[in-house]
Amino acid sequence: MNTDSLVKNTLSIICFPFTLANMLINQKRKVKEIGELIEVNSRKIHTIVSGNNDSKPTVILDAGLSCCSIDWYYVQPEISKFARVLSFDRAGYGWSSRSKGTHTSEEAVNDLIRILDKLAINPPYILVGHSFGGLNMRLFASKHPEKVAAILLIDAVHENRYLSKEWDDVRKKSHQKNLNLFRLGYITSGVGLPRLIKQPVGRKYLPGPFQKPAAYIGYHPNAFEAVYKEFLHSEQSALQVANSKPLYPDLPIRILSSNNSDPTWIEHQELLCNLSNNTRQIKTDNGHSIHLENPELVINTIQALCEEVELTI
């Protein structure tokens, strides 16, 4: 047991009345999974599959750090009208079981491959990754190039964002501050402190039918563990991507970039534009969560990629 887990468990025992109360609240507010729980290596991974089973290619959606499958509530139903689409919760997020190991892009990709095999969803795939999910989708494409027909990166992070050798003093302080906050959330999640101060993991507010699920999964201790460990191991994920094989030179890649004016973020978006000879960037006036602020643009971009891919298969 590592130090963080020991501190968390000790706090939960010392503050047992609060721990028990938090457990009862979690149980009382439990919401049934929206999709299906797929067993993978003695764990359950929550997946939502919709759309025509015979459609080719299949669109795969991976959310950003702290977010899960319900992040795609605008996008997935619309994509389902012209393609089969799968969204999923990485380990610990949403309704997926926690993982005792590291939370890196490598683990996320391995889980996804097992899910696809178990569901008999064959390639080709169009991979869609938002923010941190972009690292996972790029690693997937590098490790399984024969399965991937195209990629859409939605204001995705570049690996340099998590490589400490690339940081200036401001970035170092920012990273450490966020790590401390995630660690505090993880350690105190068992006794319910995040619930008390109204700081869930993921989206705090979602439209009507999704608000209850978001409140349940957002305050679950597994989610605080997942986001902390994913951030804790983010440099390892970045190195996995940085050291991976280059993508196919002609792979269709689309980059949707936000209105973030930070020079480093702009530089990283430009670096992503060099991933293939068939990469195009679309700059928007939206914030970081383009798929929530401007879902029509995301849907139309995915549909255009589907049409482009279908001409080649």
JOWO-V821711 format. One record per helix or strand. SS is the DSSP state (hx for helix, st for strand). FROM is the first residue (numbers start at 0). TO is the last residue. Records with the same first field share a line. If there is no record, write none. Layout:
SS=FROM-TO  FROM-TO
//
This chain:
hx=2-13  15-27  68-71  74-78  104-117  132-142  144-146  158-161  163-165  168-187  192-195  207-217  220-231  233-241  262-271  289-292  294-309
st=35-39  42-49  57-61  84-87  124-129  147-153  251-256  278-282
//
